[in-house]
Amino acid sequence: MEENPDVYASLFGQLPGPCRVRLLISALLVALVILVLMEYVFPWASQFSPRAESTIGLVQ
């Protein structure tokens, strides 16, 4: 079986700059991915969810 290189280590190695700059760029990229998911992907995917009603604040 062939050895697979660590994906995250190879991505981190491709980033420019010293380690502190790489960490900052990595944190910004993670924040960007989360922002895109929350703003665009999840609202788009929610239209396909069978649970459209909210139950938060429902008084019984």
C-alpha positions as CSV (number, residue, x, y, z in Angstrom):
1,M,0.0,0.0,0.0
2,E,1.3,3.5,-0.9
3,E,1.9,6.0,1.8
4,N,-0.5,9.1,1.7
5,P,1.0,12.4,2.7
6,D,-0.8,14.4,5.3
7,V,-3.2,16.6,3.5
8,Y,-3.3,19.4,6.0
9,A,0.5,19.4,6.4
10,S,0.9,19.7,2.6
11,L,-1.7,22.6,2.4
12,F,0.0,24.3,5.4
13,G,3.4,23.9,3.6
14,Q,2.1,25.7,0.5
15,L,1.1,28.8,2.4
16,P,3.7,31.7,2.1
17,G,5.5,33.3,5.0
18,P,6.8,32.2,8.4
19,C,4.8,30.0,10.8
20,R,2.9,32.9,12.4
21,V,1.8,34.2,9.0
22,R,0.7,30.7,8.0
23,L,-1.3,30.3,11.1
24,L,-3.0,33.7,10.5
25,I,-3.8,32.8,6.9
26,S,-5.1,29.4,8.0
27,A,-7.4,31.0,10.6
28,L,-8.7,33.5,8.0
29,L,-9.3,30.7,5.5
30,V,-11.3,28.7,8.1
31,A,-13.3,31.8,9.0
32,L,-14.0,32.4,5.3
33,V,-15.2,28.9,4.8
34,I,-17.5,29.1,7.8
35,L,-18.9,32.5,6.6
36,V,-19.6,31.1,3.2
37,L,-21.4,28.1,4.6
38,M,-23.5,30.2,7.0
39,E,-24.4,32.9,4.5
40,Y,-24.9,31.0,1.3
41,V,-24.8,27.2,1.5
42,F,-26.9,26.5,4.5
43,P,-29.7,28.9,3.6
44,W,-29.8,27.4,0.1
45,A,-29.8,23.8,1.4
46,S,-32.6,24.6,3.9
47,Q,-35.2,24.8,1.2
48,F,-34.7,21.1,0.6
49,S,-35.2,20.3,4.3
50,P,-38.6,18.8,5.3
51,R,-38.4,20.7,8.6
52,A,-39.3,24.2,7.6
53,E,-41.1,25.3,10.8
54,S,-39.3,26.7,13.8
55,T,-40.1,25.3,17.2
56,I,-38.1,27.9,19.1
57,G,-40.3,30.0,21.4
58,L,-43.3,27.8,20.9
59,V,-45.6,28.1,23.9
60,Q,-47.7,25.0,24.7
